[in-house]
Amino acid sequence: MPANGASNSEHLYKPGCGAVDFYIDGADIYKVEDWCDKNWPYSIGYGAGKGFVHVGIRSSRARVRWDY
């Protein structure tokens, strides 16, 4: 498990679950986050204020949203 990571993190790939934190160099991270919120059918962690967006896949829990 990565430092400061949660034991049930989507980043620790398990069948039906996975995630990535990302940014697009040169793009407005808030616009990227907004696009993801409107178009990504799975989980999103609103991390734009910290410079990234979290997108994940939880087959059992679509459209989960939270703030970092």
Phi and psi in degrees as a GROMACS rama.xvg file:
@    title "Ramachandran Plot"
@    xaxis  label "Phi"
@    yaxis  label "Psi"
@TYPE xy
-66.4475  155.614  PRO-2
-55.1161  138.042  ALA-3
64.3079  13.4573  ASN-4
-89.3693  156.674  GLY-5
-86.8359  141.558  ALA-6
-64.4938  -22.7972  SER-7
-105.906  22.3322  ASN-8
-59.6805  141.88  SER-9
-63.7602  -22.685  GLU-10
-67.4477  -22.5583  HIS-11
-88.7676  86.1992  LEU-12
-50.4575  130.82  TYR-13
-136.37  158.37  LYS-14
-51.5638  128.382  PRO-15
81.2517  9.53541  GLY-16
-150.628  140.407  CYS-17
-177.807  160.168  GLY-18
-160.24  162.798  ALA-19
-146.344  143.359  VAL-20
-102.036  133.865  ASP-21
-150.258  167.224  PHE-22
-145.575  163.019  TYR-23
-115.511  114.321  ILE-24
-53.8048  125.123  ASP-25
89.3596  -9.83153  GLY-26
-94.8171  150.622  ALA-27
-70.6391  112.37  ASP-28
-60.893  -30.4447  ILE-29
-69.4905  -35.0028  TYR-30
-70.211  -37.9471  LYS-31
-62.7146  -46.3533  VAL-32
-60.7909  -43.0207  GLU-33
-63.135  -43.2857  ASP-34
-60.574  -46.7338  TRP-35
-59.9857  -42.8061  CYS-36
-60.5192  -37.1309  ASP-37
-80.5221  -23.951  LYS-38
-119.518  -20.1789  ASN-39
-88.594  120.915  TRP-40
-82.3055  -2.98615  PRO-41
-112.394  -153.203  TYR-42
-76.2566  145.994  SER-43
-137.72  132.223  ILE-44
-104.652  122.146  GLY-45
-77.1222  95.2803  TYR-46
-115.239  13.0764  GLY-47
-55.5738  -37.3159  ALA-48
-63.0524  -19.1141  GLY-49
-106.061  3.8485  LYS-50
96.3198  13.0426  GLY-51
-150.441  167.147  PHE-52
-123.769  137.741  VAL-53
-101.953  124.15  HIS-54
-122.801  137.33  VAL-55
-140.108  170.095  GLY-56
-126.864  115.345  ILE-57
-123.144  103.521  ARG-58
-59.6462  -24.0469  SER-59
-93.0512  -9.88289  SER-60
-141.883  77.7787  ARG-61
-71.725  153.448  ALA-62
60.8913  32.1434  ARG-63
-76.6237  136.563  VAL-64
-133.453  143.374  ARG-65
-157.884  162.127  TRP-66
-100.54  146.136  ASP-67
